[in-house]
Amino acid sequence: VLMLRAITMAAADKSKIQATALLSAWLLCAFYAATDEYHQSFVPGRSPEVKDALLDSVGAAVGILLTYAVARRRRRA
């Protein structure tokens, strides 16, 4: 959600969320999830799990889509 907010705040037209902003925010979150799992391979007692990166990516998608739905509903009201 914060990634989406940062991307949309940098956009020229802040009144609506573009599809490219949604995709960019999700890709950045998924990339972060993957690099976090890679980082865990160097931490004693931790192990990298593809499943964790996928769950983080799904969670990011849900948060981004909920934010988009709320913003769209507010614009209609």
Secondary structure, 3 states (H helix, E strand, C coil): CHHHHHHHHHCCCCCCCCHHHHHHHHHHHHHHHHHHHHHHCCCCCCCCCHHHHHHHHHHHHHHHHHHHHHHHHHHHC
